[in-house]
């Protein structure tokens, strides 16, 4: 899944390779109620905006610091986030409809 590759490249440093969270960095995303209670549009808006630092975590920069990401990239990341903790997360198809698997990743700044 395209979103998985983007998640590993951009989000895993703070949220863990499998969304398990990293102490004092990023929240746990596995089976997250916070994620589940928001629409895809709301999650993309959150990723675009980022969030300020909290007492126990540093700030999350807009788009995880990758300002070159498009909305489609962010929707792919959200689609992957929704699989975290799902029984079939390991079997997600890389070429699923709506993915960008045929397009190159943006280069890192």
N, C-alpha and C positions, 0 to 999 in steps of 0.2 A: 504494500500500500504506500502510495506516494507520501501521505501524511506521516507515516512511520519514519521514513527516511528524514523528512524535515524535522520531526520531533527529536530524533537522535542528534541531528546536527545542531539544533538551535535550543531545544528545551531541556534535554536530558541533563545538562550540566547542573541545573538547579532542581529539576523535578525527578531526576533519576532515569535510568535507561528504560525502566518499565513503569514509570509514573509513580514509583513508590515514595517519592519525595526525598529531599536531602535536608537534614537538620540545619536550621538557621539559614537556609537558602530558599527552597521552593516547596510549596505545599504538596501533599500527597494527592495524586489525581486518580488513583485506582478506585473505581466504584465511588467516585466523589459525588456526594449529594449536591454540592455547590455547582458542579458541572451539570448534573442531571436536571437541576431545577431551572436551567437557563436554555434559551433557544440557541440554535446555531448562530443566528444573527447577533444575539447578545454576547456570545462568546467571542465571535470575530471582533465585535466592537471593543470588547475588553482587551483582546490581544493587540489591537491597533493602538489603544490608548496606554496600555501598561498600567502600573499602579505605583504609588509612592511607597517608600520604605515603611515597614512596620517595626514594632519593637523587637520582634524575633526574626525578621527577614529583611534583606536589602530590597531596594526598589526593583520592579520588573520594568525594563525599558520598553517603550513602544515596539511592537513586533519582535520582542526578544532581542532588540538591538540590530535587527536585520531590516532596515528601512526599505530594502529593495524587494521585499516580499509583496506579492499581489494579494488581493482578496481571495483569489482561487487557492493560492498557497495556504492562506489562513484557514479557509474552509476545509482543505485537506488535512491540516493539523487537527482541527476540531473533529473531523470524522474519525481520525485515529484516536483522539482522546476519548471518544465515546466507546471505543472498544476496550479500554483499559479495565481490567477486572472481569470482562465478559468471558464466558466459558470458551468461546470460539475465537478469541483474539489472535491466537497463534495461527489460525487458518485464514486470515484475511487475505484476499486476493489482491496482488499488486496491480492488476489491470482492471479493477472494479470500475463500473461506470461512474463517471464524475471525477476520476482521478486524473492527474496530469502526468502519468507515467511516461508519456511519449514526448514530454517537453523537458528541456534541460533545466537543472537547478540554477537559480541565479548564483553568480559568483559572489564570494564573500568579499566585503570591503577590505 
